[in-house]
Amino acid sequence: MDLHPHFRRIWHLSLLSFIIASVTGFLYRYGMLYPLAEWLHFANIRHAHSHLMFFNWISPPIMIWMASSIIKKSDYAAVRNFSVCIYTMLFIGALSFPFFLVYGYHSVPLGFASLPLAAILSGLVMITWYWFIWLYYLAGNNRPRNISKLFFDAALLTLFISSLGAWGVSVIQFLDVQNPLFSSAMTHFFLATFTEGWAMLGILGILWSKTSVSQSKLQISAGWFWVPLLFGSMMIFPFSLTQTLITPVMLLTAKTGLVLIIAGLIANVWFLTKEKVFNTVTRKVILLLLILKILFQAAAILPLEIWPGEHGLRVLYLHILLLGIISVTLIEAFTGVKVTLTKVLFAISVLLVILSLGMISGYWPAHLLPPDIYVWVMLISILPTIPAISIWIFTVKNM
Ligand code: HEM
């Protein structure tokens, strides 16, 4: 896509955020083997890593793609409005990073009082999401509707709904509700709806924009491709809770949600493959990761004694989705043919990270583990950062 220079700059800042957040992920792995500074705690490093990835890496690029698909590059006022909104989002997201890293969700002493600054800044980021949704609604109201736009509309709806889960956590803390299940359920509702809904629907919207299919040419209603993902994303959060705490109704809801997601994804993969969207090496890696996601989720509904909420499996699954499908698609979509080889290296390094996470998931046969596995996991975790830095330098030079 031919992006406006403001949007290009936003892409560079997002990629820079990916680099910083991935180095933070490496720091976590390093800290598992070697001593870290006393003020650095694992939980806070994880928060700093995941929030920067969500706030500044995933969301702004999907948003500029969406905005570019409904406004003209020459419409200066519209470009400016979207840019001001997303720059603000990036600024607040970046500001929250050091507070998450040092204090996590704890209060920061400010002399006269102490405030949970990282949580407050996260709330402000969510307000910029509403700002974007409003601008998108105003700008896109009268535009023709193609299939990728249907995905974008659904993605924004899930972004809004997921944010309600995040506010819910604050309300529960404020009301001092004692049952930890409520707070955990709200957190995981946010996480599931954000990742499976907002991020996944947004990315599929980008992949659909690579096709020239119109709604009238489809033999089935376009709703079959996005409606199951929309509803499924809101139903699967019980899988992330402790298995013994959830009720049979919650389990049934989660399984139904998973069936919807699997069915929706199979429909998308089948159609996008037929449309020859996965026609480069990097896109073939995206296809492979999509199939892996479908298999992983199918395993969770079969009676295989697999609980996706278990720590090792959870981290593996989240990275198949977020580092794999989402990040590889963003790198593929936003960079040109001049960096094809680097894109392939990025995709391969991501596959290696996923393999290494599979090895420490708790399900890998112990006799097939290499010695010093955690040293290997640490070394592999820095690999995707290297092609990302190279792409960042190349694109900054060519601005
Ligand atoms: C090279 C890239 C990456 C590295 C090295 C990395 C590394 C890590 C590490 C070490 C953890 C903590 C694992 C644990 O608790 O045992 C983690 C957690 C997490 N990462 Fe990443 N990560 C990367 C990319 C990403 C991306 C692209 C995203 C999202 C867009 C992401 C989202 C998350 C989330 C949400 C968690 C928290 C999982 C949980 O709830 O326990 N990561 N990552």
Boltz pocket constraint, residues with backbone or C-beta under 6 A from the ligand:
constraints:
  - pocket:
      binder: B
      contacts: [[A, 21], [A, 22], [A, 24], [A, 25], [A, 26], [A, 28], [A, 29], [A, 46], [A, 49], [A, 50], [A, 53], [A, 54], [A, 57], [A, 58], [A, 311], [A, 314], [A, 315], [A, 318], [A, 319], [A, 322], [A, 323], [A, 327], [A, 353], [A, 381], [A, 382], [A, 384], [A, 385]]
      max_distance: 6.0
